[in-house]
Amino acid sequence: MAFRLYFHQSCATSREVILGLSRRGLLERVELMPLDGGIESLRAGVWSVPWLVIDGRPVATDPVTADEVVEIINGGKVDVGDPLDAFMNAVLHSSLATALTLLHGSVAAVADPSLASAAARSPLTGVDPEALAARVRAEGDRLFLEWRDKLRRAAAVSYVRELYWASGGAITAEELAAHATQASVGAWLIAKGSLGRAALPPRPKGVAREDAEWIASFVRRAARGLLEKVREEQESIYSDSEYLGLLRARGINIPP
């Protein structure tokens, strides 16, 4: 079996999985594919990181643990419970899928068999990804309403993380709160989820306004805690000498 792991250097779960595989002597069995080469992720159909592929079929994505990936590589069993819940949790852990869902007001916007396959661990569980995607498409509006607040909260964390990156890590909680307006969050959602115009709603003016205002209000109220969470996450990743050493040993770029 051929295992390929798509990941990003900045992703906490990617780090957990890579370190876990290394400590169990399994990293050599996996081809590491860093998503730092422009549109490579689009070519590969990657919705989220980490994204594990077995013989060309998506078999796992976030939320996933190092222990689960070890089980998959060793041919063990996995149990995702309700496939629909597994799909929605994968959406929550994909900033792209979350933004697209909010932008279109329906989970049907991300009813993709590749995402379904990774979420439901289809190659191992036997869940039909086409059937699961069709079910998501049919129930997309209901799922959106049921999961809307969770999607908004997930988007809020992504928004804060990307402002942290854009500021070079210098943004303060006060600046974050001042920046968090409906227009700012709305513009971020459009930029994040539209993929240029490829996934833009047909009438983008005022799109996702209610959700953008909810996210902005949440960020203003929780700015200090959200920023501290993001800062701790990113500083922990980029100061982890074991993790960075593993990547550099494989010729994977880590900018200074």
C-alpha positions in Angstrom: 0.0 0.0 0.0 1.2 3.5 -0.8 0.6 6.2 1.8 0.8 9.9 1.0 0.3 12.6 3.7 -0.5 16.1 2.6 0.2 18.6 5.3 1.1 22.2 6.0 4.0 23.3 8.2 1.7 25.6 10.2 -0.9 23.0 11.1 -1.0 21.7 14.7 -2.6 18.4 13.8 -0.1 17.8 10.9 2.7 18.2 13.5 1.0 15.8 15.9 0.6 13.1 13.2 4.2 13.5 11.8 5.7 13.4 15.3 3.6 10.4 16.2 4.6 8.5 13.1 8.3 9.3 13.6 8.2 8.1 17.2 6.7 4.8 16.2 9.1 4.2 13.4 6.5 4.6 10.7 7.4 7.9 9.0 9.5 6.1 6.4 6.3 4.4 5.1 4.6 7.7 4.3 5.4 10.1 1.5 5.2 13.6 3.0 3.6 16.2 0.7 3.9 19.7 2.0 1.3 22.1 0.6 3.6 25.0 0.0 3.7 25.0 -3.7 0.9 27.2 -4.8 -2.1 25.3 -6.3 -0.8 21.8 -5.6 -3.6 21.2 -3.1 -6.3 22.0 -5.8 -4.7 19.5 -8.2 -4.6 16.9 -5.5 -8.2 17.5 -4.3 -7.1 18.3 -0.8 -9.7 19.9 1.3 -7.9 20.1 4.6 -4.7 19.1 6.4 -3.5 16.7 7.4 -4.9 14.7 4.4 -4.0 11.0 4.2 -4.3 9.1 1.0 -3.9 5.4 0.5 -3.3 4.1 -3.0 -4.8 7.3 -4.4 -7.9 7.3 -2.2 -8.5 9.8 0.6 -8.6 7.9 3.9 -8.4 10.5 6.7 -8.4 14.2 7.4 -8.7 16.4 10.5 -10.1 15.7 13.0 -7.6 12.8 13.3 -5.0 11.7 15.8 -1.6 10.2 15.4 -2.9 7.0 17.0 -5.6 6.7 14.4 -3.1 7.3 11.5 -0.9 4.6 13.0 -3.8 2.2 13.1 -4.6 3.0 9.5 -1.0 2.3 8.4 -0.8 -0.9 10.4 -4.1 -2.1 8.8 -6.1 -1.7 12.0 -9.8 -0.9 12.2 -11.3 2.6 12.5 -14.8 3.6 13.6 -16.2 7.0 12.6 -19.6 6.5 14.1 -22.3 8.3 12.1 -20.8 9.2 8.7 -22.9 12.4 8.5 -21.5 13.6 11.8 -18.0 12.6 10.7 -18.5 14.7 7.5 -19.7 17.7 9.4 -16.7 17.5 11.8 -14.4 17.4 8.8 -16.1 20.5 7.5 -15.6 22.3 10.9 -11.9 21.4 10.8 -11.4 22.6 7.2 -11.2 26.4 7.0 -11.9 26.2 3.3 -15.0 24.0 3.7 -16.2 26.2 6.6 -15.8 29.4 4.6 -17.5 27.9 1.5 -20.4 26.6 3.6 -21.0 30.0 5.2 -20.6 31.8 1.9 -23.3 29.7 0.3 -25.5 29.2 3.3 -25.6 25.4 2.8 -23.4 22.4 3.4 -24.4 21.3 -0.1 -21.6 23.6 -1.3 -19.0 21.2 0.0 -20.7 17.9 -0.8 -17.7 16.5 -2.5 -16.9 12.7 -2.6 -13.2 13.3 -1.8 -14.1 15.1 1.4 -16.7 12.4 2.2 -14.1 9.7 1.6 -11.6 11.3 4.0 -14.1 12.2 6.6 -15.7 8.7 6.7 -12.4 6.8 6.2 -14.2 5.2 3.3 -11.4 2.9 2.1 -11.4 1.2 5.5 -15.0 1.6 6.7 -16.8 0.8 3.4 -18.8 3.9 3.5 -19.7 4.9 -0.1 -18.4 8.5 -0.5 -20.6 9.2 -3.5 -23.7 8.2 -1.5 -22.5 10.2 1.5 -21.9 13.3 -0.6 -25.4 12.9 -2.2 -26.9 12.7 1.3 -25.0 15.9 2.3 -26.3 17.6 -0.8 -29.9 16.6 -0.1 -29.7 17.7 3.5 -27.4 20.6 3.1 -29.8 23.4 4.2 -30.8 21.5 7.3 -27.3 20.7 8.2 -26.3 24.3 7.8 -28.9 25.5 10.3 -28.1 22.7 12.7 -24.3 23.4 12.7 -24.3 27.1 12.0 -23.0 28.4 15.3 -20.2 25.8 15.3 -19.3 26.8 11.8 -19.2 30.5 12.8 -16.9 29.7 15.8 -14.6 27.7 13.6 -14.5 30.5 11.1 -13.7 33.0 13.9 -10.6 31.1 14.9 -9.4 30.9 11.3 -10.0 34.7 10.9 -7.9 35.5 14.0 -5.2 33.1 12.9 -4.9 34.7 9.5 -4.9 38.2 10.9 -2.1 37.0 13.2 -0.1 35.8 10.2 -0.8 38.9 8.1 0.4 41.1 10.9 3.6 39.1 11.3 2.4 38.1 14.8 2.4 41.7 15.9 -1.4 42.3 16.2 -2.6 43.1 19.7 -6.0 42.1 21.2 -7.1 45.7 21.0 -6.2 46.0 17.3 -7.9 42.6 16.6 -11.1 43.8 18.2 -11.0 47.1 16.3 -10.4 45.2 13.0 -13.3 42.8 13.5 -16.2 44.4 11.7 -18.9 42.9 9.5 -17.3 44.3 6.4 -13.8 43.0 7.3 -15.0 39.5 8.1 -17.3 39.5 5.1 -14.4 40.4 2.8 -12.3 37.7 4.4 -15.1 35.1 3.9 -15.4 36.0 0.2 -11.6 35.9 -0.3 -11.3 32.7 1.6 -14.2 30.8 0.2 -14.6 32.1 -3.4 -11.4 30.8 -4.9 -11.3 33.8 -7.1 -14.7 33.6 -8.8 -14.6 29.8 -9.1 -16.8 29.3 -6.0 -18.4 32.7 -5.7 -22.1 32.9 -5.1 -24.0 34.2 -8.2 -25.0 37.4 -6.3 -22.1 38.2 -4.0 -23.3 41.7 -2.8 -24.0 41.4 0.9 -23.4 37.6 0.9 -23.2 36.0 4.4 -23.8 39.3 6.0 -25.5 37.9 9.1 -22.8 35.3 9.6 -20.0 37.9 9.1 -21.6 40.1 11.8 -22.0 37.2 14.2 -18.3 36.3 13.7 -17.2 39.9 14.1 -19.1 40.3 17.3 -17.7 37.1 18.7 -14.2 38.1 17.9 -14.6 41.5 19.5 -15.9 39.9 22.7 -13.2 37.1 22.8 -10.3 38.9 21.1 -7.8 38.4 23.9 -8.5 34.7 24.4 -8.7 33.9 20.7 -5.4 35.7 20.0 -3.6 34.0 22.8 -4.8 30.6 21.7 -3.5 31.3 18.1 -0.2 32.7 19.3 0.5 29.8 21.6 -0.4 27.3 18.8 1.9 28.9 16.2 4.8 29.7 18.5 4.7 26.1 19.7 4.8 24.7 16.2 7.7 26.9 14.9 9.8 26.4 18.0 9.5 22.6 18.0 13.0 21.5 17.1 12.1 17.9 16.8 9.3 18.6 14.3 11.3 21.1 12.3 14.3 18.8 12.3 12.2 16.0 10.8 11.0 18.2 8.0 14.4 19.7 7.2 15.9 16.1 7.1 13.4 15.4 4.3 14.3 18.6 2.4 11.1 20.3 3.3 11.3 24.1 3.4 10.9 25.9 6.7 11.4 29.7 6.2 13.3 31.5 9.0 
